[in-house]
Structures are given as C-alpha cells and as structure tokens.
Amino acid sequence: MSPISLTADTFADTIKDNEIVVVDFWADWCGPCHRFAPTFDASAADNPDVVHAKVDTEAEAGLAGAAQIRSIPTLMVFKKGTLVFRESGALPAKALAQVLDAARAHEVADPAQ
C-alpha cells in the first residue's frame, strides 16, 4: 500500500478512523525528506495494517502549524486517535519498524469508559 496524502480536510478523520496512522511531515525542498521517502514507502508496503500518510508542509502550512512542526521531516504516530510517538529527523528503516511494533503493542485507554 502506498502512502496517502493528507490535508487539513482529511487529517482528523484519517487519524480517528484508523487503528494506527504514521504521518510524515515533509517538504519538496527538504533533502533529508527525499532521502527518507524510500524508507517510508517501503514501510508502507511492509506494514499494510498501518496507514502511512504524508503532509506537505508547504501546501498545508496551517496543518503543519497546528501540529507544531518546527523541523522536517517529522514523524507522528497515532493509535486510536492518540499521539503515541513524535520524532524530528529521518529514522532508519529498523528504527521505524521498531516504532510501529511499539505502537501496535501500546494500549490506549478508551475515553468513553
């Protein structure tokens, strides 16, 4: 499965409606973002149970601001709508896999209870 693009209009519903979502905040001018892209794409292919999404911080400056993105790339991982991981910088493939494994194991309290 290929990463999807998120916008201000689709971000909240995507986070809310999926078990685990990993979001890559990036920009076209960002060299480290381009170097990380193949790792992120491979993770999407290897982890079909996890929604991999990208936010172009130039096109979605308001969303990037609301997410308090100060440097790129920045990864955010959500489980059941709750932020469980946030890291600036390009992660190596092994570290990204470990983050996703940790997210799968992470228990999120149901706010309705």
MODELLER restraints for C-alpha pairs under 7 A, 6 or more apart:
rsr = mdl.restraints
at = mdl.atoms
rsr.add(forms.Gaussian(group=physical.xy_distance, feature=features.Distance(at['CA:1:A'], at['CA:44:A']), mean=5.71, stdev=0.5))
rsr.add(forms.Gaussian(group=physical.xy_distance, feature=features.Distance(at['CA:1:A'], at['CA:45:A']), mean=5.07, stdev=0.5))
rsr.add(forms.Gaussian(group=physical.xy_distance, feature=features.Distance(at['CA:1:A'], at['CA:48:A']), mean=6.07, stdev=0.5))
rsr.add(forms.Gaussian(group=physical.xy_distance, feature=features.Distance(at['CA:2:A'], at['CA:41:A']), mean=6.38, stdev=0.5))
rsr.add(forms.Gaussian(group=physical.xy_distance, feature=features.Distance(at['CA:2:A'], at['CA:44:A']), mean=5.86, stdev=0.5))
rsr.add(forms.Gaussian(group=physical.xy_distance, feature=features.Distance(at['CA:2:A'], at['CA:45:A']), mean=6.56, stdev=0.5))
rsr.add(forms.Gaussian(group=physical.xy_distance, feature=features.Distance(at['CA:3:A'], at['CA:41:A']), mean=6.53, stdev=0.5))
rsr.add(forms.Gaussian(group=physical.xy_distance, feature=features.Distance(at['CA:3:A'], at['CA:44:A']), mean=6.22, stdev=0.5))
rsr.add(forms.Gaussian(group=physical.xy_distance, feature=features.Distance(at['CA:3:A'], at['CA:52:A']), mean=4.71, stdev=0.5))
rsr.add(forms.Gaussian(group=physical.xy_distance, feature=features.Distance(at['CA:3:A'], at['CA:53:A']), mean=4.93, stdev=0.5))
rsr.add(forms.Gaussian(group=physical.xy_distance, feature=features.Distance(at['CA:3:A'], at['CA:54:A']), mean=6.62, stdev=0.5))
rsr.add(forms.Gaussian(group=physical.xy_distance, feature=features.Distance(at['CA:4:A'], at['CA:52:A']), mean=6.42, stdev=0.5))
rsr.add(forms.Gaussian(group=physical.xy_distance, feature=features.Distance(at['CA:4:A'], at['CA:53:A']), mean=4.63, stdev=0.5))
rsr.add(forms.Gaussian(group=physical.xy_distance, feature=features.Distance(at['CA:4:A'], at['CA:54:A']), mean=6.16, stdev=0.5))
rsr.add(forms.Gaussian(group=physical.xy_distance, feature=features.Distance(at['CA:5:A'], at['CA:53:A']), mean=5.57, stdev=0.5))
rsr.add(forms.Gaussian(group=physical.xy_distance, feature=features.Distance(at['CA:5:A'], at['CA:54:A']), mean=4.90, stdev=0.5))
rsr.add(forms.Gaussian(group=physical.xy_distance, feature=features.Distance(at['CA:5:A'], at['CA:55:A']), mean=6.03, stdev=0.5))
rsr.add(forms.Gaussian(group=physical.xy_distance, feature=features.Distance(at['CA:6:A'], at['CA:53:A']), mean=6.32, stdev=0.5))
rsr.add(forms.Gaussian(group=physical.xy_distance, feature=features.Distance(at['CA:6:A'], at['CA:54:A']), mean=5.92, stdev=0.5))
rsr.add(forms.Gaussian(group=physical.xy_distance, feature=features.Distance(at['CA:6:A'], at['CA:55:A']), mean=5.33, stdev=0.5))
rsr.add(forms.Gaussian(group=physical.xy_distance, feature=features.Distance(at['CA:7:A'], at['CA:55:A']), mean=6.68, stdev=0.5))
rsr.add(forms.Gaussian(group=physical.xy_distance, feature=features.Distance(at['CA:7:A'], at['CA:60:A']), mean=6.35, stdev=0.5))
rsr.add(forms.Gaussian(group=physical.xy_distance, feature=features.Distance(at['CA:8:A'], at['CA:60:A']), mean=6.80, stdev=0.5))
rsr.add(forms.Gaussian(group=physical.xy_distance, feature=features.Distance(at['CA:8:A'], at['CA:63:A']), mean=5.56, stdev=0.5))
rsr.add(forms.Gaussian(group=physical.xy_distance, feature=features.Distance(at['CA:15:A'], at['CA:21:A']), mean=6.20, stdev=0.5))
rsr.add(forms.Gaussian(group=physical.xy_distance, feature=features.Distance(at['CA:15:A'], at['CA:78:A']), mean=6.62, stdev=0.5))
rsr.add(forms.Gaussian(group=physical.xy_distance, feature=features.Distance(at['CA:15:A'], at['CA:81:A']), mean=5.15, stdev=0.5))
rsr.add(forms.Gaussian(group=physical.xy_distance, feature=features.Distance(at['CA:16:A'], at['CA:80:A']), mean=6.27, stdev=0.5))
rsr.add(forms.Gaussian(group=physical.xy_distance, feature=features.Distance(at['CA:16:A'], at['CA:81:A']), mean=4.68, stdev=0.5))
rsr.add(forms.Gaussian(group=physical.xy_distance, feature=features.Distance(at['CA:18:A'], at['CA:80:A']), mean=6.60, stdev=0.5))
rsr.add(forms.Gaussian(group=physical.xy_distance, feature=features.Distance(at['CA:19:A'], at['CA:79:A']), mean=5.51, stdev=0.5))
rsr.add(forms.Gaussian(group=physical.xy_distance, feature=features.Distance(at['CA:19:A'], at['CA:80:A']), mean=4.96, stdev=0.5))
rsr.add(forms.Gaussian(group=physical.xy_distance, feature=features.Distance(at['CA:20:A'], at['CA:50:A']), mean=5.25, stdev=0.5))
rsr.add(forms.Gaussian(group=physical.xy_distance, feature=features.Distance(at['CA:20:A'], at['CA:51:A']), mean=6.29, stdev=0.5))
rsr.add(forms.Gaussian(group=physical.xy_distance, feature=features.Distance(at['CA:20:A'], at['CA:78:A']), mean=5.60, stdev=0.5))
rsr.add(forms.Gaussian(group=physical.xy_distance, feature=features.Distance(at['CA:20:A'], at['CA:79:A']), mean=4.48, stdev=0.5))
rsr.add(forms.Gaussian(group=physical.xy_distance, feature=features.Distance(at['CA:20:A'], at['CA:80:A']), mean=6.42, stdev=0.5))
rsr.add(forms.Gaussian(group=physical.xy_distance, feature=features.Distance(at['CA:21:A'], at['CA:50:A']), mean=5.76, stdev=0.5))
rsr.add(forms.Gaussian(group=physical.xy_distance, feature=features.Distance(at['CA:21:A'], at['CA:51:A']), mean=4.65, stdev=0.5))
rsr.add(forms.Gaussian(group=physical.xy_distance, feature=features.Distance(at['CA:21:A'], at['CA:52:A']), mean=5.95, stdev=0.5))
rsr.add(forms.Gaussian(group=physical.xy_distance, feature=features.Distance(at['CA:21:A'], at['CA:77:A']), mean=5.68, stdev=0.5))
rsr.add(forms.Gaussian(group=physical.xy_distance, feature=features.Distance(at['CA:21:A'], at['CA:78:A']), mean=5.16, stdev=0.5))
rsr.add(forms.Gaussian(group=physical.xy_distance, feature=features.Distance(at['CA:21:A'], at['CA:79:A']), mean=6.57, stdev=0.5))
rsr.add(forms.Gaussian(group=physical.xy_distance, feature=features.Distance(at['CA:22:A'], at['CA:51:A']), mean=6.27, stdev=0.5))
rsr.add(forms.Gaussian(group=physical.xy_distance, feature=features.Distance(at['CA:22:A'], at['CA:52:A']), mean=5.07, stdev=0.5))
rsr.add(forms.Gaussian(group=physical.xy_distance, feature=features.Distance(at['CA:22:A'], at['CA:53:A']), mean=6.17, stdev=0.5))
rsr.add(forms.Gaussian(group=physical.xy_distance, feature=features.Distance(at['CA:22:A'], at['CA:75:A']), mean=6.85, stdev=0.5))
rsr.add(forms.Gaussian(group=physical.xy_distance, feature=features.Distance(at['CA:22:A'], at['CA:76:A']), mean=5.70, stdev=0.5))
rsr.add(forms.Gaussian(group=physical.xy_distance, feature=features.Distance(at['CA:22:A'], at['CA:77:A']), mean=4.29, stdev=0.5))
rsr.add(forms.Gaussian(group=physical.xy_distance, feature=features.Distance(at['CA:22:A'], at['CA:78:A']), mean=6.35, stdev=0.5))
rsr.add(forms.Gaussian(group=physical.xy_distance, feature=features.Distance(at['CA:23:A'], at['CA:52:A']), mean=6.12, stdev=0.5))
rsr.add(forms.Gaussian(group=physical.xy_distance, feature=features.Distance(at['CA:23:A'], at['CA:53:A']), mean=4.76, stdev=0.5))
rsr.add(forms.Gaussian(group=physical.xy_distance, feature=features.Distance(at['CA:23:A'], at['CA:54:A']), mean=5.45, stdev=0.5))
rsr.add(forms.Gaussian(group=physical.xy_distance, feature=features.Distance(at['CA:23:A'], at['CA:75:A']), mean=5.54, stdev=0.5))
rsr.add(forms.Gaussian(group=physical.xy_distance, feature=features.Distance(at['CA:23:A'], at['CA:76:A']), mean=5.14, stdev=0.5))
rsr.add(forms.Gaussian(group=physical.xy_distance, feature=features.Distance(at['CA:23:A'], at['CA:77:A']), mean=6.25, stdev=0.5))
rsr.add(forms.Gaussian(group=physical.xy_distance, feature=features.Distance(at['CA:24:A'], at['CA:53:A']), mean=6.25, stdev=0.5))
rsr.add(forms.Gaussian(group=physical.xy_distance, feature=features.Distance(at['CA:24:A'], at['CA:54:A']), mean=4.68, stdev=0.5))
rsr.add(forms.Gaussian(group=physical.xy_distance, feature=features.Distance(at['CA:24:A'], at['CA:55:A']), mean=6.17, stdev=0.5))
rsr.add(forms.Gaussian(group=physical.xy_distance, feature=features.Distance(at['CA:24:A'], at['CA:73:A']), mean=6.58, stdev=0.5))
rsr.add(forms.Gaussian(group=physical.xy_distance, feature=features.Distance(at['CA:24:A'], at['CA:74:A']), mean=5.90, stdev=0.5))
rsr.add(forms.Gaussian(group=physical.xy_distance, feature=features.Distance(at['CA:24:A'], at['CA:75:A']), mean=4.76, stdev=0.5))
rsr.add(forms.Gaussian(group=physical.xy_distance, feature=features.Distance(at['CA:24:A'], at['CA:76:A']), mean=6.77, stdev=0.5))
rsr.add(forms.Gaussian(group=physical.xy_distance, feature=features.Distance(at['CA:25:A'], at['CA:54:A']), mean=5.88, stdev=0.5))
rsr.add(forms.Gaussian(group=physical.xy_distance, feature=features.Distance(at['CA:25:A'], at['CA:55:A']), mean=4.77, stdev=0.5))
rsr.add(forms.Gaussian(group=physical.xy_distance, feature=features.Distance(at['CA:25:A'], at['CA:56:A']), mean=6.14, stdev=0.5))
rsr.add(forms.Gaussian(group=physical.xy_distance, feature=features.Distance(at['CA:25:A'], at['CA:57:A']), mean=6.21, stdev=0.5))
rsr.add(forms.Gaussian(group=physical.xy_distance, feature=features.Distance(at['CA:25:A'], at['CA:72:A']), mean=6.33, stdev=0.5))
rsr.add(forms.Gaussian(group=physical.xy_distance, feature=features.Distance(at['CA:25:A'], at['CA:73:A']), mean=5.49, stdev=0.5))
rsr.add(forms.Gaussian(group=physical.xy_distance, feature=features.Distance(at['CA:25:A'], at['CA:74:A']), mean=5.18, stdev=0.5))
rsr.add(forms.Gaussian(group=physical.xy_distance, feature=features.Distance(at['CA:25:A'], at['CA:75:A']), mean=6.34, stdev=0.5))
rsr.add(forms.Gaussian(group=physical.xy_distance, feature=features.Distance(at['CA:26:A'], at['CA:33:A']), mean=5.77, stdev=0.5))
rsr.add(forms.Gaussian(group=physical.xy_distance, feature=features.Distance(at['CA:26:A'], at['CA:55:A']), mean=6.21, stdev=0.5))
rsr.add(forms.Gaussian(group=physical.xy_distance, feature=features.Distance(at['CA:26:A'], at['CA:56:A']), mean=5.25, stdev=0.5))
rsr.add(forms.Gaussian(group=physical.xy_distance, feature=features.Distance(at['CA:26:A'], at['CA:57:A']), mean=5.77, stdev=0.5))
rsr.add(forms.Gaussian(group=physical.xy_distance, feature=features.Distance(at['CA:26:A'], at['CA:72:A']), mean=5.58, stdev=0.5))
rsr.add(forms.Gaussian(group=physical.xy_distance, feature=features.Distance(at['CA:26:A'], at['CA:73:A']), mean=5.00, stdev=0.5))
rsr.add(forms.Gaussian(group=physical.xy_distance, feature=features.Distance(at['CA:27:A'], at['CA:33:A']), mean=6.87, stdev=0.5))
rsr.add(forms.Gaussian(group=physical.xy_distance, feature=features.Distance(at['CA:27:A'], at['CA:56:A']), mean=5.31, stdev=0.5))
rsr.add(forms.Gaussian(group=physical.xy_distance, feature=features.Distance(at['CA:27:A'], at['CA:57:A']), mean=5.58, stdev=0.5))
rsr.add(forms.Gaussian(group=physical.xy_distance, feature=features.Distance(at['CA:27:A'], at['CA:58:A']), mean=6.09, stdev=0.5))
rsr.add(forms.Gaussian(group=physical.xy_distance, feature=features.Distance(at['CA:32:A'], at['CA:73:A']), mean=6.94, stdev=0.5))
rsr.add(forms.Gaussian(group=physical.xy_distance, feature=features.Distance(at['CA:32:A'], at['CA:90:A']), mean=6.56, stdev=0.5))
rsr.add(forms.Gaussian(group=physical.xy_distance, feature=features.Distance(at['CA:33:A'], at['CA:72:A']), mean=6.96, stdev=0.5))
rsr.add(forms.Gaussian(group=physical.xy_distance, feature=features.Distance(at['CA:33:A'], at['CA:73:A']), mean=5.40, stdev=0.5))
rsr.add(forms.Gaussian(group=physical.xy_distance, feature=features.Distance(at['CA:36:A'], at['CA:90:A']), mean=5.62, stdev=0.5))
rsr.add(forms.Gaussian(group=physical.xy_distance, feature=features.Distance(at['CA:39:A'], at['CA:93:A']), mean=5.77, stdev=0.5))
rsr.add(forms.Gaussian(group=physical.xy_distance, feature=features.Distance(at['CA:44:A'], at['CA:52:A']), mean=5.70, stdev=0.5))
rsr.add(forms.Gaussian(group=physical.xy_distance, feature=features.Distance(at['CA:57:A'], at['CA:64:A']), mean=5.56, stdev=0.5))
rsr.add(forms.Gaussian(group=physical.xy_distance, feature=features.Distance(at['CA:71:A'], at['CA:88:A']), mean=6.44, stdev=0.5))
rsr.add(forms.Gaussian(group=physical.xy_distance, feature=features.Distance(at['CA:72:A'], at['CA:88:A']), mean=6.28, stdev=0.5))
rsr.add(forms.Gaussian(group=physical.xy_distance, feature=features.Distance(at['CA:72:A'], at['CA:89:A']), mean=6.38, stdev=0.5))
rsr.add(forms.Gaussian(group=physical.xy_distance, feature=features.Distance(at['CA:73:A'], at['CA:88:A']), mean=5.88, stdev=0.5))
rsr.add(forms.Gaussian(group=physical.xy_distance, feature=features.Distance(at['CA:73:A'], at['CA:89:A']), mean=5.21, stdev=0.5))
rsr.add(forms.Gaussian(group=physical.xy_distance, feature=features.Distance(at['CA:73:A'], at['CA:90:A']), mean=6.10, stdev=0.5))
rsr.add(forms.Gaussian(group=physical.xy_distance, feature=features.Distance(at['CA:74:A'], at['CA:87:A']), mean=5.63, stdev=0.5))
rsr.add(forms.Gaussian(group=physical.xy_distance, feature=features.Distance(at['CA:74:A'], at['CA:88:A']), mean=4.12, stdev=0.5))
rsr.add(forms.Gaussian(group=physical.xy_distance, feature=features.Distance(at['CA:74:A'], at['CA:89:A']), mean=5.82, stdev=0.5))
rsr.add(forms.Gaussian(group=physical.xy_distance, feature=features.Distance(at['CA:75:A'], at['CA:86:A']), mean=5.60, stdev=0.5))
rsr.add(forms.Gaussian(group=physical.xy_distance, feature=features.Distance(at['CA:75:A'], at['CA:87:A']), mean=5.35, stdev=0.5))
rsr.add(forms.Gaussian(group=physical.xy_distance, feature=features.Distance(at['CA:75:A'], at['CA:88:A']), mean=6.28, stdev=0.5))
rsr.add(forms.Gaussian(group=physical.xy_distance, feature=features.Distance(at['CA:76:A'], at['CA:83:A']), mean=6.99, stdev=0.5))
rsr.add(forms.Gaussian(group=physical.xy_distance, feature=features.Distance(at['CA:76:A'], at['CA:85:A']), mean=5.57, stdev=0.5))
rsr.add(forms.Gaussian(group=physical.xy_distance, feature=features.Distance(at['CA:76:A'], at['CA:86:A']), mean=4.46, stdev=0.5))
rsr.add(forms.Gaussian(group=physical.xy_distance, feature=features.Distance(at['CA:76:A'], at['CA:87:A']), mean=6.71, stdev=0.5))
rsr.add(forms.Gaussian(group=physical.xy_distance, feature=features.Distance(at['CA:77:A'], at['CA:83:A']), mean=5.87, stdev=0.5))
rsr.add(forms.Gaussian(group=physical.xy_distance, feature=features.Distance(at['CA:77:A'], at['CA:84:A']), mean=5.73, stdev=0.5))
rsr.add(forms.Gaussian(group=physical.xy_distance, feature=features.Distance(at['CA:77:A'], at['CA:85:A']), mean=5.00, stdev=0.5))
rsr.add(forms.Gaussian(group=physical.xy_distance, feature=features.Distance(at['CA:77:A'], at['CA:86:A']), mean=6.49, stdev=0.5))
rsr.add(forms.Gaussian(group=physical.xy_distance, feature=features.Distance(at['CA:78:A'], at['CA:84:A']), mean=5.55, stdev=0.5))
rsr.add(forms.Gaussian(group=physical.xy_distance, feature=features.Distance(at['CA:79:A'], at['CA:103:A']), mean=6.73, stdev=0.5))
rsr.add(forms.Gaussian(group=physical.xy_distance, feature=features.Distance(at['CA:84:A'], at['CA:103:A']), mean=6.89, stdev=0.5))
